[in-house]
Amino acid sequence: MRGKGSTYRNYPIHGDSLASIREGFAELAMPRERWDEAYKLLSEVLETNQVSVFRWYKTAGTNELSCYWDDASVNMVWVTAGDVHIAADTPRPSRPTTWQKAGGSYVGWLLPGAHAGTGGGLREPEIAGVLCPETFVRNPLGTLCPTCEVIHG
């Protein structure tokens, strides 16, 4: 199978080196406090895989950077505002992974302050609820039930 070559240049947002990846971080609206760790993780992945030529791009349809290297015919690493991840069978640095999806088909590392499953943002706080004994509809604890006008507790 033929490699992807310079097809990344077809996208308006792209780069052809690790040095240019910070432009991609900005396009993702990745919080600045995550940039250094994302860069370090990418450096480790590239070193582990003995990469010579690194390329990245961002499509209009996703809020992630797709990256590949050398003569690869598929993407090899992805960066979101909250993580850096690879296919599970891609050689990886020795640091333990802290993120996975698709039943472990993809593994990676959460960036500082990110939470899995939130798109890189903060988790929504969980609100305690209580069932109305009349309708069995869950209402926030300590609020007036709209059905029976009682505060259930």
SEMILO-483893 format. One record per residue: residue number from 1; residue in three letters; x, y, z of N, C-alpha, C in turn. Coordinates in nm, 2 decimals. Example, Ala and Ser with C-alpha at 12.3 -4.5 7.8 and 13.67 -1.06 7.14 Angstrom:
2
num,residuo,n_X,n_Y,n_Z,ca_X,ca_Y,ca_Z,c_X,c_Y,c_Z
1,ALA,1.32,-0.57,0.78,1.23,-0.45,0.78,1.32,-0.33,0.78
2,SER,1.28,-0.22,0.71,1.37,-0.11,0.71,1.29,0.00,0.79
END
This chain:
153
num,residuo,n_X,n_Y,n_Z,ca_X,ca_Y,ca_Z,c_X,c_Y,c_Z
1,MET,0.08,-0.12,0.00,0.00,0.00,0.00,0.09,0.12,0.00
2,ARG,0.05,0.22,-0.08,0.13,0.34,-0.10,0.11,0.43,0.02
3,GLY,0.21,0.51,0.07,0.20,0.60,0.18,0.12,0.72,0.15
4,LYS,0.09,0.80,0.25,0.00,0.92,0.24,0.08,1.03,0.17
5,GLY,0.21,1.03,0.18,0.29,1.13,0.13,0.25,1.27,0.17
6,SER,0.23,1.36,0.08,0.20,1.50,0.12,0.05,1.54,0.10
7,THR,-0.03,1.44,0.11,-0.18,1.46,0.10,-0.23,1.56,0.21
8,TYR,-0.16,1.57,0.32,-0.19,1.66,0.43,-0.20,1.80,0.38
9,ARG,-0.13,1.84,0.28,-0.12,1.97,0.23,-0.26,2.01,0.16
10,ASN,-0.34,1.92,0.14,-0.48,1.95,0.09,-0.57,2.02,0.19
11,TYR,-0.53,2.01,0.31,-0.61,2.07,0.42,-0.56,2.21,0.45
12,PRO,-0.65,2.31,0.48,-0.61,2.44,0.51,-0.52,2.45,0.63
13,ILE,-0.54,2.37,0.73,-0.47,2.37,0.85,-0.38,2.24,0.86
14,HIS,-0.25,2.26,0.84,-0.16,2.15,0.84,-0.02,2.19,0.87
15,GLY,0.07,2.09,0.89,0.21,2.12,0.92,0.29,2.00,0.89
16,ASP,0.42,2.02,0.87,0.51,1.91,0.83,0.63,1.89,0.92
17,SER,0.60,1.93,1.05,0.71,1.90,1.15,0.65,1.91,1.29
18,LEU,0.72,1.86,1.38,0.67,1.87,1.52,0.68,2.02,1.57
19,ALA,0.78,2.09,1.52,0.79,2.23,1.55,0.67,2.31,1.52
20,SER,0.60,2.27,1.42,0.48,2.35,1.38,0.35,2.31,1.45
21,ILE,0.35,2.20,1.53,0.23,2.15,1.59,0.16,2.24,1.68
22,ARG,0.23,2.34,1.74,0.16,2.44,1.83,0.06,2.52,1.75
23,GLU,0.08,2.54,1.62,-0.03,2.60,1.54,-0.16,2.52,1.55
24,GLY,-0.14,2.39,1.54,-0.25,2.30,1.55,-0.32,2.30,1.69
25,PHE,-0.24,2.31,1.79,-0.29,2.32,1.93,-0.38,2.44,1.94
26,ALA,-0.34,2.55,1.88,-0.42,2.68,1.88,-0.55,2.66,1.81
27,GLU,-0.55,2.59,1.70,-0.67,2.56,1.62,-0.77,2.48,1.69
28,LEU,-0.72,2.39,1.78,-0.80,2.31,1.86,-0.86,2.38,1.98
29,ALA,-0.81,2.50,2.01,-0.84,2.58,2.13,-0.80,2.50,2.25
30,MET,-0.69,2.43,2.24,-0.63,2.35,2.35,-0.58,2.46,2.45
31,PRO,-0.62,2.44,2.58,-0.57,2.53,2.68,-0.42,2.54,2.68
32,ARG,-0.36,2.66,2.69,-0.21,2.67,2.68,-0.14,2.59,2.79
33,GLU,-0.20,2.57,2.90,-0.13,2.49,3.01,-0.11,2.34,2.97
34,ARG,-0.17,2.30,2.86,-0.16,2.16,2.81,-0.06,2.15,2.70
35,TRP,-0.02,2.26,2.64,0.07,2.25,2.52,0.20,2.18,2.55
36,ASP,0.27,2.22,2.65,0.40,2.16,2.68,0.39,2.01,2.69
37,GLU,0.29,1.96,2.77,0.28,1.81,2.79,0.24,1.74,2.66
38,ALA,0.15,1.80,2.58,0.12,1.74,2.45,0.24,1.74,2.36
39,TYR,0.32,1.84,2.36,0.44,1.84,2.27,0.54,1.73,2.32
40,LYS,0.55,1.72,2.45,0.65,1.62,2.51,0.60,1.48,2.48
41,LEU,0.47,1.46,2.49,0.41,1.32,2.45,0.44,1.29,2.31
42,LEU,0.41,1.39,2.22,0.43,1.36,2.08,0.58,1.33,2.05
43,SER,0.67,1.41,2.12,0.81,1.39,2.10,0.85,1.24,2.14
44,GLU,0.79,1.20,2.25,0.82,1.06,2.30,0.77,0.95,2.20
45,VAL,0.65,0.98,2.15,0.59,0.88,2.05,0.68,0.88,1.93
46,LEU,0.72,1.00,1.88,0.80,1.00,1.76,0.94,0.94,1.78
47,GLU,1.00,0.96,1.90,1.13,0.90,1.93,1.12,0.75,1.94
48,THR,1.01,0.70,2.00,0.99,0.56,2.02,0.98,0.49,1.88
49,ASN,0.91,0.56,1.79,0.89,0.50,1.65,1.00,0.54,1.55
50,GLN,1.10,0.60,1.60,1.22,0.64,1.51,1.17,0.72,1.39
51,VAL,1.09,0.82,1.41,1.03,0.89,1.30,1.13,0.99,1.23
52,SER,1.13,0.99,1.10,1.21,1.08,1.02,1.13,1.20,0.98
53,VAL,1.01,1.18,0.92,0.93,1.28,0.86,0.79,1.28,0.93
54,PHE,0.75,1.39,1.00,0.63,1.39,1.07,0.53,1.49,1.01
55,ARG,0.41,1.46,0.99,0.31,1.54,0.92,0.18,1.54,1.00
56,TRP,0.11,1.65,1.01,-0.02,1.66,1.08,-0.11,1.75,1.00
57,TYR,-0.24,1.73,1.02,-0.35,1.82,0.96,-0.47,1.81,1.04
58,LYS,-0.56,1.91,1.02,-0.69,1.92,1.08,-0.80,1.93,0.98
59,THR,-0.89,1.83,0.98,-1.01,1.84,0.89,-1.11,1.94,0.95
60,ALA,-1.20,1.99,0.86,-1.31,2.07,0.91,-1.41,2.00,0.99
61,GLY,-1.42,1.87,0.98,-1.53,1.79,1.04,-1.49,1.74,1.18
62,THR,-1.37,1.75,1.22,-1.33,1.70,1.36,-1.25,1.81,1.43
63,ASN,-1.25,1.80,1.56,-1.17,1.89,1.64,-1.05,1.81,1.70
64,GLU,-0.98,1.76,1.60,-0.86,1.69,1.64,-0.75,1.70,1.53
65,LEU,-0.63,1.68,1.57,-0.52,1.68,1.47,-0.49,1.53,1.44
66,SER,-0.49,1.50,1.31,-0.45,1.37,1.26,-0.31,1.38,1.22
67,CYS,-0.23,1.28,1.26,-0.09,1.28,1.23,-0.04,1.15,1.18
68,TYR,0.06,1.15,1.09,0.13,1.03,1.04,0.27,1.06,1.02
69,TRP,0.35,0.96,0.99,0.49,0.98,0.96,0.55,0.89,0.86
70,ASP,0.66,0.93,0.81,0.74,0.86,0.71,0.65,0.81,0.60
71,ASP,0.65,0.68,0.57,0.57,0.63,0.46,0.44,0.56,0.50
72,ALA,0.39,0.60,0.61,0.26,0.55,0.66,0.15,0.57,0.56
73,SER,0.06,0.48,0.55,-0.06,0.49,0.46,-0.18,0.53,0.54
74,VAL,-0.17,0.53,0.67,-0.28,0.57,0.76,-0.23,0.66,0.87
75,ASN,-0.32,0.73,0.94,-0.28,0.81,1.05,-0.23,0.73,1.16
76,MET,-0.14,0.78,1.24,-0.07,0.71,1.34,-0.09,0.76,1.48
77,VAL,-0.12,0.89,1.49,-0.14,0.96,1.62,-0.24,1.07,1.61
78,TRP,-0.32,1.09,1.71,-0.42,1.19,1.71,-0.41,1.28,1.83
79,VAL,-0.44,1.41,1.82,-0.43,1.50,1.93,-0.56,1.57,1.94
80,THR,-0.62,1.58,2.06,-0.74,1.65,2.08,-0.71,1.76,2.19
81,ALA,-0.80,1.84,2.23,-0.78,1.94,2.33,-0.75,1.87,2.46
82,GLY,-0.78,1.75,2.48,-0.77,1.68,2.61,-0.68,1.56,2.61
83,ASP,-0.63,1.51,2.50,-0.55,1.39,2.50,-0.46,1.38,2.37
84,VAL,-0.36,1.29,2.38,-0.28,1.25,2.27,-0.30,1.09,2.27
85,HIS,-0.34,1.04,2.15,-0.36,0.89,2.15,-0.31,0.83,2.02
86,ILE,-0.29,0.70,2.02,-0.24,0.62,1.91,-0.32,0.49,1.91
87,ALA,-0.31,0.42,1.79,-0.37,0.29,1.78,-0.29,0.20,1.88
88,ALA,-0.36,0.10,1.95,-0.31,0.02,2.05,-0.19,-0.06,2.00
89,ASP,-0.18,-0.09,1.87,-0.07,-0.17,1.82,0.05,-0.09,1.78
90,THR,0.05,0.04,1.80,0.16,0.13,1.76,0.26,0.13,1.88
91,PRO,0.39,0.11,1.85,0.49,0.12,1.96,0.47,0.25,2.04
92,ARG,0.48,0.24,2.17,0.45,0.36,2.25,0.56,0.38,2.35
93,PRO,0.58,0.50,2.40,0.68,0.53,2.51,0.65,0.44,2.63
94,SER,0.74,0.44,2.72,0.73,0.35,2.84,0.63,0.41,2.94
95,ARG,0.60,0.53,2.93,0.51,0.59,3.03,0.37,0.52,3.02
96,PRO,0.30,0.50,3.14,0.17,0.43,3.13,0.07,0.51,3.06
97,THR,-0.02,0.45,2.99,-0.13,0.52,2.93,-0.24,0.55,3.03
98,THR,-0.31,0.66,3.01,-0.42,0.71,3.10,-0.55,0.72,3.03
99,TRP,-0.56,0.68,2.91,-0.68,0.71,2.83,-0.70,0.59,2.73
100,GLN,-0.82,0.56,2.70,-0.85,0.46,2.59,-0.99,0.48,2.54
101,LYS,-1.01,0.43,2.42,-1.15,0.43,2.36,-1.16,0.31,2.27
102,ALA,-1.28,0.28,2.22,-1.31,0.17,2.13,-1.26,0.04,2.19
103,GLY,-1.29,0.02,2.32,-1.26,-0.11,2.38,-1.11,-0.14,2.39
104,GLY,-1.03,-0.03,2.39,-0.88,-0.04,2.40,-0.81,-0.05,2.26
105,SER,-0.89,-0.02,2.15,-0.82,-0.02,2.02,-0.73,0.10,2.01
106,TYR,-0.77,0.21,2.08,-0.69,0.33,2.09,-0.65,0.36,2.23
107,VAL,-0.52,0.39,2.25,-0.48,0.42,2.39,-0.40,0.55,2.38
108,GLY,-0.38,0.61,2.50,-0.31,0.74,2.50,-0.30,0.80,2.64
109,TRP,-0.28,0.93,2.64,-0.26,1.00,2.76,-0.34,1.13,2.77
110,LEU,-0.41,1.14,2.88,-0.49,1.26,2.91,-0.39,1.37,2.94
111,LEU,-0.43,1.49,2.89,-0.34,1.61,2.92,-0.38,1.67,3.05
112,PRO,-0.30,1.75,3.11,-0.33,1.81,3.25,-0.46,1.88,3.25
113,GLY,-0.54,1.84,3.35,-0.67,1.91,3.37,-0.78,1.85,3.28
114,ALA,-0.75,1.76,3.20,-0.86,1.70,3.11,-0.92,1.58,3.18
115,HIS,-1.04,1.54,3.14,-1.11,1.43,3.19,-1.16,1.35,3.08
116,ALA,-1.15,1.22,3.09,-1.20,1.13,2.98,-1.35,1.14,2.96
117,GLY,-1.38,1.15,2.83,-1.52,1.15,2.80,-1.59,1.29,2.80
118,THR,-1.51,1.39,2.81,-1.56,1.53,2.82,-1.51,1.61,2.71
119,GLY,-1.45,1.56,2.61,-1.40,1.64,2.50,-1.28,1.73,2.55
120,GLY,-1.22,1.70,2.66,-1.11,1.78,2.71,-1.15,1.88,2.81
121,GLY,-1.28,1.90,2.83,-1.33,2.01,2.92,-1.35,1.95,3.06
122,LEU,-1.41,2.03,3.14,-1.43,1.99,3.28,-1.56,1.91,3.28
123,ARG,-1.56,1.82,3.38,-1.68,1.74,3.40,-1.80,1.82,3.45
124,GLU,-1.92,1.79,3.41,-2.04,1.85,3.47,-2.05,1.80,3.61
125,PRO,-2.08,1.88,3.70,-2.10,1.83,3.84,-2.23,1.74,3.84
126,GLU,-2.22,1.63,3.92,-2.33,1.55,3.94,-2.43,1.61,4.04
127,ILE,-2.56,1.61,4.00,-2.66,1.67,4.09,-2.74,1.56,4.15
128,ALA,-2.74,1.56,4.29,-2.82,1.46,4.36,-2.97,1.48,4.32
129,GLY,-3.04,1.37,4.30,-3.18,1.38,4.27,-3.26,1.29,4.36
130,VAL,-3.39,1.31,4.36,-3.48,1.23,4.44,-3.61,1.21,4.35
131,LEU,-3.67,1.09,4.37,-3.79,1.05,4.29,-3.91,1.11,4.36
132,CYS,-4.00,1.16,4.28,-4.13,1.20,4.33,-4.21,1.07,4.36
133,PRO,-4.26,1.05,4.48,-4.34,0.93,4.50,-4.47,0.92,4.43
134,GLU,-4.52,1.03,4.37,-4.64,1.03,4.30,-4.62,1.00,4.15
135,THR,-4.52,1.07,4.09,-4.49,1.05,3.94,-4.37,0.97,3.91
136,PHE,-4.29,0.94,4.01,-4.16,0.87,3.99,-4.06,0.94,3.89
137,VAL,-4.08,1.07,3.88,-3.99,1.16,3.80,-3.88,1.21,3.89
138,ARG,-3.76,1.20,3.84,-3.64,1.25,3.93,-3.63,1.40,3.92
139,ASN,-3.62,1.46,4.04,-3.61,1.60,4.05,-3.48,1.63,4.13
140,PRO,-3.41,1.75,4.11,-3.30,1.78,4.19,-3.33,1.79,4.34
141,LEU,-3.25,1.73,4.42,-3.27,1.73,4.56,-3.28,1.87,4.62
142,GLY,-3.38,1.89,4.70,-3.40,2.02,4.76,-3.47,2.13,4.68
143,THR,-3.53,2.08,4.57,-3.61,2.17,4.48,-3.76,2.14,4.49
144,LEU,-3.84,2.23,4.46,-3.98,2.21,4.46,-4.02,2.12,4.34
145,CYS,-4.09,2.01,4.37,-4.14,1.92,4.27,-4.25,1.99,4.19
146,PRO,-4.24,2.00,4.06,-4.34,2.07,3.98,-4.47,2.00,3.97
147,THR,-4.48,1.87,4.01,-4.60,1.79,4.00,-4.68,1.81,4.13
148,CYS,-4.62,1.78,4.24,-4.70,1.79,4.37,-4.66,1.91,4.46
149,GLU,-4.58,1.99,4.41,-4.54,2.11,4.48,-4.49,2.09,4.62
150,VAL,-4.41,1.99,4.64,-4.35,1.95,4.77,-4.20,1.94,4.74
151,ILE,-4.12,1.97,4.84,-3.97,1.95,4.83,-3.95,1.81,4.89
152,HIS,-3.91,1.72,4.80,-3.89,1.58,4.84,-3.74,1.57,4.90
153,GLY,-3.72,1.49,5.00,-3.59,1.48,5.05,-3.56,1.34,5.09
END
